[in-house]
Amino acid sequence: MSEEHLDHMFSALSHPVRRSIVILLAEEGPQTYSSMLGRLKLETGTLNHHLSKLRGIVEQDKDRKYCLTVEGQVAYQAILRTKRDFAVGPPLAVRRKMIRGLAMKSALGLERLLLKPVEAFKEVQRELIPYALVCVFIISLYLLTDLLIDVFDFARSILELAAGIAVCSIFVRLALKKNLSLRRFAVSYGLVYLPSLISNILRIAEGALGIQTGRMFFRPFPFVFHQGSTFSAVIFAGLSLWGFGLLLLAIRESCEVSNSAAFTTVFFSSLASTWVNLLISLLIFPHPTPPLFQALLA
């Protein structure tokens, strides 16, 4: 089959009605004009238009019934093969190439999050899937390290994550009157947990080395409470401020708001998230309360 014939066949099959005509004639045999109108539920003008596009693929036999030509049979086989390929999925080699490409994009996304966070949060709005994988990687490791440190931390972190996303999205919709894509915002919010993941890794390393480990309470800015050495307190405070900066960028880019509006959202959502975390700790988890909170609640 020449390139010209291929071009004509693919052009003819580009419309679902014309594909339905080919399938009908291939599977049900020759059809009269009136039977095609009834079977396909088309208007006369519509059927005439599509039959004119199928010249060379559909013809009339000696009984004036419409049937497929040899090229039409080839077109029908092409439709079947395409449907079968879509049902099975791409070949293994193609799938591996797609996975490698996605993994490379995700690795580059993690690099951008570390070195160029502004570009990273902007790209989340355009390319969701690579950054969604980075988000799953960060959150999974974060929750795993929480589980290694303390089972109560693990349970509290899940509730904290859900509360943070809910509070931020509600505040943006009600106070800022902005519509946001919840999926993209959730991915951006998950990326913000990178400093918290590093914080957990440092705590595990301190414990493994026999160093007196610090403990950070209620990490969301503006309230950060820490127990431990002064050096570790400085490290954890720096990680907390880094997380605050990432959350600021995540909200600014996801919601397309100004820096001041993003700061206000971070401040109030973190404030709400902190007190929700405190209530969860007091009501559910039997953990000691930080001294400053004890004074506030006295």
C-alpha positions as CSV (number, residue, x, y, z in Angstrom):
1,M,0.0,0.0,0.0
2,S,1.4,3.4,-1.0
3,E,1.9,6.3,1.3
4,E,-1.0,8.1,-0.5
5,H,-3.3,5.2,0.3
6,L,-2.1,5.1,3.9
7,D,-2.8,8.8,4.3
8,H,-6.3,8.4,2.8
9,M,-7.0,5.4,5.1
10,F,-5.9,7.1,8.3
11,S,-7.7,10.3,7.4
12,A,-10.9,8.4,6.7
13,L,-10.6,6.5,10.0
14,S,-10.0,9.7,12.0
15,H,-13.7,10.1,12.8
16,P,-15.6,7.7,15.1
17,V,-18.7,7.6,12.8
18,R,-16.6,6.5,9.9
19,R,-15.0,3.8,12.0
20,S,-18.5,2.7,13.0
21,I,-19.5,2.4,9.4
22,V,-16.4,0.3,8.6
23,I,-17.0,-2.0,11.6
24,L,-20.7,-2.4,10.7
25,L,-20.0,-3.4,7.1
26,A,-17.2,-5.7,8.2
27,E,-19.1,-7.5,10.9
28,E,-22.7,-7.4,9.6
29,G,-22.0,-7.6,5.8
30,P,-23.4,-5.4,3.0
31,Q,-26.0,-2.9,4.1
32,T,-28.6,-0.8,2.3
33,Y,-28.6,2.9,2.7
34,S,-31.7,2.9,4.9
35,S,-30.5,0.1,7.1
36,M,-27.3,2.1,7.8
37,L,-29.3,5.1,8.7
38,G,-31.3,3.0,11.2
39,R,-28.4,1.1,12.7
40,L,-26.1,4.1,13.1
41,K,-28.9,6.5,14.0
42,L,-27.7,9.2,11.6
43,E,-29.3,11.9,9.6
44,T,-29.2,11.6,5.8
45,G,-26.8,14.5,5.3
46,T,-24.5,13.2,8.0
47,L,-24.3,9.7,6.4
48,N,-23.8,11.2,2.9
49,H,-20.9,13.3,4.2
50,H,-19.1,10.4,5.9
51,L,-19.7,8.0,2.9
52,S,-18.0,10.6,0.7
53,K,-15.0,10.5,3.0
54,L,-14.9,6.7,2.7
55,R,-14.4,6.5,-1.0
56,G,-12.0,3.7,-1.9
57,I,-12.8,2.0,1.5
58,V,-16.6,1.6,1.0
59,E,-18.3,0.9,-2.3
60,Q,-21.7,-0.3,-3.6
61,D,-22.1,-3.8,-5.0
62,K,-24.4,-4.9,-7.9
63,D,-27.4,-4.9,-5.5
64,R,-26.7,-1.2,-4.6
65,K,-25.7,-2.3,-1.1
66,Y,-22.7,-0.7,0.7
67,C,-19.8,-3.0,1.4
68,L,-16.0,-2.8,2.1
69,T,-13.4,-2.8,-0.6
70,V,-10.0,-4.6,-0.2
71,E,-8.7,-1.4,1.3
72,G,-11.7,-1.3,3.6
73,Q,-10.9,-4.8,4.9
74,V,-7.3,-3.6,5.6
75,A,-8.8,-0.6,7.4
76,Y,-11.0,-2.9,9.5
77,Q,-8.0,-5.0,10.5
78,A,-6.1,-1.9,11.4
79,I,-9.0,-0.8,13.7
80,L,-9.0,-4.3,15.4
81,R,-5.2,-4.3,15.9
82,T,-5.3,-0.8,17.3
83,K,-8.0,-1.7,19.8
84,R,-6.2,-4.8,20.8
85,D,-2.9,-3.0,21.3
86,F,-4.6,-0.3,23.5
87,A,-6.3,-3.0,25.5
88,V,-3.0,-4.9,26.1
89,G,-0.9,-1.8,26.6
90,P,2.4,-0.8,25.0
91,P,5.1,-3.4,24.5
92,L,7.4,-4.2,27.4
93,A,10.3,-2.3,25.8
94,V,8.1,0.8,25.4
95,R,6.9,0.5,29.0
96,R,10.4,0.2,30.3
97,K,11.4,3.3,28.3
98,M,8.4,5.2,29.7
99,I,9.3,4.2,33.2
100,R,12.9,5.2,32.8
101,G,11.9,8.6,31.4
102,L,9.4,9.1,34.3
103,A,12.1,8.1,36.8
104,M,14.6,10.5,35.2
105,K,12.0,13.4,35.3
106,S,11.3,12.6,39.0
107,A,15.0,12.6,39.9
108,L,15.4,16.0,38.1
109,G,12.3,17.2,40.0
110,L,13.9,16.2,43.4
111,E,17.1,18.0,42.3
112,R,15.1,21.2,41.4
113,L,13.3,21.0,44.8
114,L,16.6,21.1,46.5
115,L,18.4,23.6,44.3
116,K,15.7,25.6,42.6
117,P,12.5,25.3,44.6
118,V,10.7,28.1,42.8
119,E,11.1,26.3,39.4
120,A,10.0,23.1,41.0
121,F,6.7,24.4,42.4
122,K,6.0,26.1,39.1
123,E,6.6,22.8,37.2
124,V,4.2,21.0,39.5
125,Q,1.4,23.0,37.9
126,R,2.5,21.8,34.4
127,E,3.9,18.3,35.0
128,L,2.1,16.6,37.9
129,I,3.1,13.0,37.6
130,P,6.9,13.2,38.0
131,Y,6.4,15.5,41.1
132,A,3.7,13.2,42.4
133,L,6.2,10.4,42.5
134,V,8.7,12.6,44.3
135,C,5.9,13.5,46.7
136,V,5.1,9.8,47.4
137,F,8.8,9.1,47.9
138,I,9.2,11.9,50.4
139,I,6.0,11.2,52.3
140,S,6.6,7.5,52.4
141,L,10.1,7.9,53.8
142,Y,8.9,10.5,56.2
143,L,6.2,8.3,57.6
144,L,8.6,5.3,57.7
145,T,11.2,7.2,59.7
146,D,8.4,8.5,62.0
147,L,7.4,4.9,62.6
148,L,11.0,4.0,63.4
149,I,11.2,6.8,65.9
150,D,7.9,6.5,67.6
151,V,4.5,4.9,66.6
152,F,2.7,7.9,68.1
153,D,4.7,10.2,65.8
154,F,3.6,8.1,62.8
155,A,-0.1,8.3,63.6
156,R,0.1,12.0,64.5
157,S,2.0,12.8,61.3
158,I,-0.7,11.2,59.1
159,L,-3.4,13.4,60.9
160,E,-1.1,16.4,60.7
161,L,-0.6,16.0,56.9
162,A,-4.4,15.6,56.3
163,A,-5.2,18.6,58.5
164,G,-2.6,20.8,56.9
165,I,-3.9,20.2,53.4
166,A,-7.5,20.7,54.5
167,V,-6.8,23.9,56.5
168,C,-4.7,25.4,53.7
169,S,-7.3,24.6,50.9
170,I,-10.2,25.9,53.0
171,F,-8.4,29.1,53.9
172,V,-7.5,29.7,50.3
173,R,-11.0,29.1,49.0
174,L,-12.8,31.1,51.8
175,A,-10.4,33.9,52.7
176,L,-8.6,34.5,49.4
177,K,-11.5,33.5,47.1
178,K,-9.2,31.4,44.9
179,N,-10.0,28.1,43.2
180,L,-7.1,25.7,43.3
181,S,-6.5,22.2,42.0
182,L,-6.6,20.0,45.1
183,R,-4.4,17.3,43.5
184,R,-1.7,19.7,42.5
185,F,-1.8,21.5,45.8
186,A,-1.6,18.2,47.7
187,V,1.5,17.2,45.7
188,S,3.0,20.6,46.4
189,Y,2.2,20.3,50.1
190,G,3.8,16.9,50.2
191,L,7.0,18.2,48.7
192,V,7.2,20.6,51.7
193,Y,7.9,17.6,54.0
194,L,11.4,17.2,52.6
195,P,13.0,19.2,55.5
196,S,10.9,17.1,58.0
197,L,12.2,13.9,56.4
198,I,15.8,15.2,56.8
199,S,15.0,16.1,60.4
200,N,13.8,12.5,61.1
201,I,16.9,11.1,59.5
202,L,19.1,13.2,61.7
203,R,17.2,12.1,64.8
204,I,17.6,8.5,63.8
205,A,21.4,9.1,63.2
206,E,21.8,10.8,66.5
207,G,20.2,7.8,68.3
208,A,22.3,5.3,66.3
209,L,25.5,7.2,67.3
210,G,24.5,7.4,70.9
211,I,24.1,11.1,70.9
212,Q,21.5,12.7,73.1
213,T,18.8,13.2,70.5
214,G,16.6,16.3,70.4
215,R,12.9,16.1,69.9
216,M,10.9,18.7,67.9
217,F,7.4,19.3,68.9
218,F,4.7,20.9,66.7
219,R,6.9,21.6,63.7
220,P,4.6,23.9,61.7
221,F,5.7,27.5,61.7
222,P,5.2,29.8,63.7
223,F,5.4,27.5,66.7
224,V,8.4,25.2,66.9
225,F,9.4,23.7,70.2
226,H,12.5,21.6,70.7
227,Q,14.1,19.6,73.5
228,G,17.7,18.7,73.3
229,S,21.1,20.2,72.8
230,T,21.6,23.8,71.6
231,F,23.4,22.6,68.4
232,S,20.6,20.2,67.4
233,A,18.1,22.9,68.3
234,V,19.7,25.3,65.7
235,I,19.8,22.5,63.1
236,F,16.1,21.7,63.6
237,A,15.1,25.3,63.7
238,G,16.9,25.8,60.3
239,L,15.0,22.8,58.9
240,S,11.8,24.2,60.2
241,L,12.4,27.6,58.5
242,W,13.3,25.8,55.3
243,G,10.0,24.0,55.4
244,F,8.2,27.3,56.0
245,G,9.9,28.8,52.9
246,L,8.9,25.8,50.8
247,L,5.3,26.0,52.1
248,L,5.3,29.7,51.2
249,L,6.4,28.9,47.6
250,A,4.0,25.9,47.3
251,I,1.0,28.1,48.2
252,R,2.1,31.0,46.1
253,E,2.6,28.9,42.9
254,S,-0.4,26.6,43.5
255,C,-2.9,29.3,44.3
256,E,-1.3,32.1,42.1
257,V,-1.4,34.6,44.9
258,S,1.0,37.3,46.1
259,N,3.8,36.8,48.6
260,S,1.8,38.6,51.3
261,A,-1.3,36.5,50.7
262,A,0.9,33.3,50.7
263,F,2.5,34.4,54.0
264,T,-0.9,35.0,55.5
265,T,-2.1,31.6,54.4
266,V,1.0,29.9,55.8
267,F,0.8,31.7,59.1
268,F,-2.9,31.0,59.8
269,S,-2.9,27.4,58.4
270,S,0.2,26.6,60.4
271,L,-1.3,28.2,63.5
272,A,-4.4,26.1,63.1
273,S,-2.4,23.0,62.2
274,T,-0.3,23.5,65.3
275,W,-3.3,23.7,67.7
276,V,-5.0,20.8,65.9
277,N,-1.8,18.8,66.5
278,L,-1.8,19.8,70.2
279,L,-5.4,18.8,70.6
280,I,-4.7,15.4,69.0
281,S,-1.8,14.9,71.3
282,L,-3.7,15.8,74.4
283,L,-6.8,13.8,73.5
284,I,-5.4,10.7,71.8
285,F,-1.7,10.3,72.2
286,P,-0.2,10.0,75.7
287,H,3.0,12.0,75.0
288,P,4.5,14.6,77.3
289,T,3.5,18.1,76.4
290,P,6.2,20.7,75.8
291,P,6.8,23.0,78.8
292,L,5.7,26.2,77.0
293,F,2.4,24.5,76.0
294,Q,2.0,23.4,79.6
295,A,2.3,27.0,80.7
296,L,-0.2,28.2,78.0
297,L,-2.7,25.5,79.1
298,A,-2.2,26.1,82.9
